[in-house]
Amino acid sequence: MEANSQKVHQGTPQTRVSGRVWKTPKNPTNRTMMAKSLRRSHAQRMQVQRDRKALKQLEQELRDEKEAEKTAHRNKIIERRKKHEEKVQREMFEAKMSERKRMRMKRKELRQRAHAKH
């Protein structure tokens, strides 16, 4: 049976996640073979992992907060520009209306003068 499984694994490994047949299969790190100074207990590794996760979460929150501030600032600028544009449009409309009113008054005055002469 062992010889049969060797034949299967000689050319290409049985499972290739990456699809790269030239890559050799890797085994998980055997921690007992590591030097004592490099070994950490499971609890220590999990603590380091939790610390990293907490740090990443904090960084993400800070990034999100900064992005929210930028978005709020952008929206404030857009709103200000929109209000300014509306104000300019309203002033132009009012100027046009007052000009029309002036022209009506002028025509009315001319009619009155012409009528007064006769």
Helices and strands as residue ranges (DSSP letters): H 2-11, G 31-33, H 42-117
